[in-house]
Amino acid sequence: MTSMSARIPPGQRVYAVGDIHGRYDLLETLHAAIAADAGDASALAKTIVYLGDYVDRGGQVYEVVDALASGAADGWTRICLKGNHEDMMLGCLAGTHPFDVWLMNGGDATLAAYGADLGGAGRTRAWAFAAGAGGPAAEAGAALAAALPPTHAAFLDALPLHHRCGDYLFVHAGIRPGLPLEEQNPQDLMWIRETFLGSDADHGAVVVHGHTIFNEVDIRPNRIGVDTGAWRSGRLSCIVLEGDEVRIIQT
């Protein structure tokens, strides 16, 4: 357990979950651990914040999105933020992001999860190299658009970029130091890395983020990184915020 100068308002407990990337097996395990942890919190307002990157890389993307799109359990508030991988996926569906770039960053697993991989994820990935944004890769995009359930599409389209609770700001990647939240570029909130990670500035809130993989949850005075590379490490992490305390739950 760690004590911070930042605080969650009295009567509340917040759980923040790192990047899932298609690991529904780990998400189920973590949800069970969170439910057990929350057993002593019946009098508290409980919020669970997912920090983005639900799709790509792992083999159970459909199941992850389906679970998160189904809504929160009774007595809980659920916040699902938009990550850069959702940004890539939606950009490809809208024709505004290079399809081959998405596929080479794990999008082939998402195509396979929705049955839109046109004969195998490896084959689709090879096509991306050869065809760029056209040809079979674009055909796979059309297949994904047709296969995506309306509930999944609505869920992905509605993902917010940030959430604030007390002295904590939750985003996927980070913020650009020195800018107030209302002036932040949405792309920075989903994509920023070194400029944010290398800053020891007071951001006006402790920023809780995913996006960058750490071996362990990275707790700093001005930020907390919760992405422990679940898709490859098998360790999906969550922090628990209550008052000035920070605890960690992991699979």
C-alpha positions as CSV (number, residue, x, y, z in Angstrom):
1,M,0.0,0.0,0.0
2,T,1.2,3.5,-0.9
3,S,0.1,6.8,0.5
4,M,-0.2,9.8,-1.9
5,S,-0.7,13.5,-1.5
6,A,-3.7,13.1,-3.9
7,R,-7.0,12.0,-2.6
8,I,-10.2,10.4,-3.8
9,P,-13.3,12.1,-2.3
10,P,-14.7,10.6,1.0
11,G,-17.1,7.7,0.6
12,Q,-15.7,6.5,-2.7
13,R,-13.4,3.8,-4.0
14,V,-12.0,3.7,-7.5
15,Y,-10.5,0.7,-9.4
16,A,-8.4,1.5,-12.5
17,V,-7.6,-1.3,-14.9
18,G,-4.6,-1.3,-17.3
19,D,-4.5,-2.3,-20.9
20,I,-6.4,-5.6,-21.6
21,H,-5.6,-6.2,-25.3
22,G,-7.9,-9.2,-25.9
23,R,-7.1,-11.1,-22.7
24,Y,-10.6,-11.9,-21.6
25,D,-9.2,-14.8,-19.5
26,L,-7.2,-12.3,-17.4
27,L,-10.1,-9.9,-17.3
28,E,-12.4,-12.5,-15.8
29,T,-9.7,-13.4,-13.1
30,L,-9.2,-9.7,-12.3
31,H,-13.0,-9.1,-12.1
32,A,-13.3,-11.9,-9.5
33,A,-10.4,-10.4,-7.5
34,I,-12.0,-6.9,-7.6
35,A,-15.3,-8.3,-6.5
36,A,-13.6,-10.0,-3.6
37,D,-11.7,-6.9,-2.7
38,A,-14.9,-4.8,-2.8
39,G,-16.7,-7.1,-0.4
40,D,-16.0,-4.7,2.5
41,A,-17.1,-1.6,0.5
42,S,-20.9,-2.0,0.5
43,A,-21.2,1.5,2.0
44,L,-18.9,3.1,-0.6
45,A,-19.6,4.5,-4.1
46,K,-17.6,2.1,-6.3
47,T,-16.2,3.1,-9.7
48,I,-14.2,1.0,-12.1
49,V,-12.2,2.8,-14.8
50,Y,-10.8,0.9,-17.7
51,L,-7.8,2.8,-19.2
52,G,-8.3,1.8,-22.9
53,D,-6.8,-0.7,-25.3
54,Y,-9.3,-3.5,-25.2
55,V,-8.7,-4.6,-28.8
56,D,-5.7,-6.0,-30.7
57,R,-2.9,-8.4,-29.8
58,G,-4.7,-10.9,-27.7
59,G,-7.0,-13.7,-29.0
60,Q,-10.3,-12.8,-27.1
61,V,-11.0,-9.3,-28.4
62,Y,-14.7,-10.1,-29.1
63,E,-15.2,-11.4,-25.5
64,V,-13.5,-8.4,-23.9
65,V,-15.5,-5.8,-25.9
66,D,-18.7,-7.8,-25.3
67,A,-18.2,-7.9,-21.6
68,L,-17.3,-4.2,-21.3
69,A,-20.2,-3.2,-23.6
70,S,-22.7,-5.1,-21.4
71,G,-22.7,-2.4,-18.7
72,A,-21.7,-2.2,-15.0
73,A,-22.8,-4.6,-12.3
74,D,-25.4,-3.3,-9.8
75,G,-23.9,-0.9,-7.3
76,W,-21.0,0.1,-9.6
77,T,-20.2,2.9,-12.0
78,R,-18.2,1.8,-15.1
79,I,-16.0,4.2,-17.1
80,C,-14.3,2.8,-20.3
81,L,-11.8,5.2,-21.8
82,K,-10.6,5.2,-25.4
83,G,-7.1,4.0,-26.1
84,N,-4.9,4.4,-29.1
85,H,-5.7,0.9,-30.4
86,E,-9.4,1.7,-30.4
87,D,-8.4,5.0,-32.2
88,M,-6.6,3.0,-34.9
89,M,-9.4,0.5,-35.3
90,L,-12.1,3.2,-35.6
91,G,-9.9,5.2,-37.9
92,C,-9.5,2.3,-40.2
93,L,-13.2,1.7,-40.3
94,A,-13.7,5.4,-41.1
95,G,-11.0,5.4,-43.7
96,T,-8.9,7.9,-41.9
97,H,-6.1,5.7,-40.6
98,P,-3.6,3.6,-42.5
99,F,-4.9,0.0,-42.5
100,D,-1.5,-1.6,-42.7
101,V,-0.2,0.3,-39.7
102,W,-3.1,-1.0,-37.6
103,L,-2.6,-4.5,-38.7
104,M,1.1,-4.4,-37.9
105,N,0.3,-3.2,-34.4
106,G,-2.0,-6.1,-33.5
107,G,-5.1,-5.3,-35.6
108,D,-4.8,-8.7,-37.2
109,A,-6.0,-10.3,-33.9
110,T,-9.0,-8.1,-33.9
111,L,-9.9,-9.1,-37.5
112,A,-9.6,-12.7,-36.5
113,A,-11.7,-12.3,-33.4
114,Y,-14.6,-11.0,-35.5
115,G,-14.1,-13.5,-38.3
116,A,-12.9,-10.9,-40.7
117,D,-9.3,-12.1,-41.2
118,L,-9.8,-13.4,-44.8
119,G,-8.1,-16.8,-44.2
120,G,-5.9,-16.2,-41.2
121,A,-4.3,-13.4,-39.2
122,G,-0.8,-14.2,-40.6
123,R,-2.1,-14.0,-44.1
124,T,-3.9,-10.7,-43.5
125,R,-0.7,-9.3,-41.9
126,A,1.3,-10.2,-45.0
127,W,-1.3,-8.7,-47.2
128,A,-1.0,-5.4,-45.3
129,F,2.7,-5.2,-46.2
130,A,2.0,-5.9,-49.8
131,A,-1.2,-3.9,-50.3
132,G,-1.0,-1.0,-47.9
133,A,-4.4,0.6,-47.5
134,G,-5.9,-1.1,-50.5
135,G,-6.6,-4.6,-51.9
136,P,-7.2,-7.5,-49.5
137,A,-6.5,-5.4,-46.4
138,A,-9.3,-3.0,-47.3
139,E,-11.5,-6.0,-48.0
140,A,-10.8,-7.2,-44.5
141,G,-11.8,-3.8,-43.2
142,A,-15.1,-4.1,-45.0
143,A,-15.6,-7.5,-43.6
144,L,-14.9,-6.2,-40.1
145,A,-17.5,-3.4,-40.5
146,A,-20.1,-6.0,-41.5
147,A,-19.2,-8.4,-38.7
148,L,-19.1,-5.8,-35.9
149,P,-22.2,-6.1,-33.7
150,P,-24.2,-2.9,-33.3
151,T,-23.7,-3.0,-29.6
152,H,-19.9,-3.2,-30.0
153,A,-19.8,-0.4,-32.6
154,A,-21.9,1.8,-30.3
155,F,-19.7,1.1,-27.3
156,L,-16.5,1.8,-29.2
157,D,-17.9,5.0,-30.8
158,A,-18.9,6.4,-27.4
159,L,-15.7,5.9,-25.5
160,P,-14.6,9.1,-23.6
161,L,-11.0,10.3,-23.5
162,H,-10.7,11.1,-19.8
163,H,-12.3,10.9,-16.4
164,R,-11.7,13.0,-13.3
165,C,-12.2,11.9,-9.7
166,G,-10.9,14.0,-6.8
167,D,-7.2,14.7,-7.3
168,Y,-6.9,12.0,-10.0
169,L,-7.2,12.3,-13.8
170,F,-7.6,9.1,-15.8
171,V,-6.5,8.9,-19.4
172,H,-5.1,6.3,-21.7
173,A,-1.6,7.5,-22.5
174,G,-1.0,10.8,-20.6
175,I,-1.2,14.5,-21.1
176,R,1.0,17.2,-22.5
177,P,2.7,18.9,-19.6
178,G,1.8,22.6,-19.1
179,L,-1.5,22.5,-20.8
180,P,-4.9,22.5,-19.0
181,L,-7.2,19.6,-19.7
182,E,-9.5,21.7,-21.9
183,E,-6.6,22.5,-24.2
184,Q,-5.2,19.0,-24.6
185,N,-5.0,17.5,-28.0
186,P,-7.1,14.3,-28.1
187,Q,-4.3,12.5,-29.9
188,D,-2.0,13.2,-27.0
189,L,-4.4,11.7,-24.5
190,M,-4.3,8.5,-26.5
191,W,-0.8,8.5,-27.9
192,I,1.7,10.6,-26.0
193,R,4.7,8.9,-24.4
194,E,8.2,10.3,-23.8
195,T,7.2,14.0,-23.3
196,F,4.7,13.0,-20.6
197,L,6.7,10.1,-19.0
198,G,9.8,12.2,-18.7
199,S,8.1,15.1,-17.0
200,D,8.2,15.6,-13.2
201,A,5.8,18.6,-13.5
202,D,2.8,19.1,-11.3
203,H,-0.1,18.3,-13.7
204,G,-2.7,19.7,-11.3
205,A,-3.8,16.1,-10.7
206,V,-2.1,12.7,-10.5
207,V,-2.5,11.2,-13.9
208,V,-3.5,7.5,-14.0
209,H,-2.6,6.0,-17.4
210,G,-1.9,2.9,-19.4
211,H,-0.3,2.7,-22.9
212,T,3.3,2.3,-21.8
213,I,4.3,-1.1,-20.5
214,F,6.1,-1.4,-17.2
215,N,7.2,-4.5,-15.4
216,E,5.3,-3.4,-12.4
217,V,2.8,-0.7,-11.7
218,D,4.8,2.6,-11.9
219,I,3.8,4.9,-9.1
220,R,5.3,8.4,-9.3
221,P,4.3,11.6,-7.4
222,N,2.6,13.0,-10.6
223,R,1.4,9.9,-12.4
224,I,0.7,6.2,-12.0
225,G,1.3,3.8,-15.0
226,V,-0.9,0.7,-14.8
227,D,-0.1,-1.2,-18.0
228,T,2.0,-4.3,-17.2
229,G,1.7,-5.8,-20.7
230,A,-1.1,-8.3,-19.9
231,W,-1.3,-9.6,-23.5
232,R,2.3,-10.9,-23.3
233,S,3.1,-11.1,-19.6
234,G,-0.1,-12.7,-18.3
235,R,-0.3,-10.0,-15.6
236,L,-3.3,-7.7,-15.8
237,S,-3.0,-4.9,-13.2
238,C,-5.5,-2.7,-11.4
239,I,-4.9,0.0,-8.8
240,V,-7.3,0.7,-6.0
241,L,-7.7,4.3,-4.9
242,E,-9.4,5.3,-1.6
243,G,-8.7,8.4,0.4
244,D,-4.9,8.9,0.0
245,E,-4.1,5.2,-0.3
246,V,-3.1,3.3,-3.5
247,R,-3.2,-0.5,-3.5
248,I,-2.5,-2.9,-6.4
249,I,-4.5,-6.0,-7.5
250,Q,-2.9,-8.2,-10.3
251,T,-3.7,-11.5,-12.0
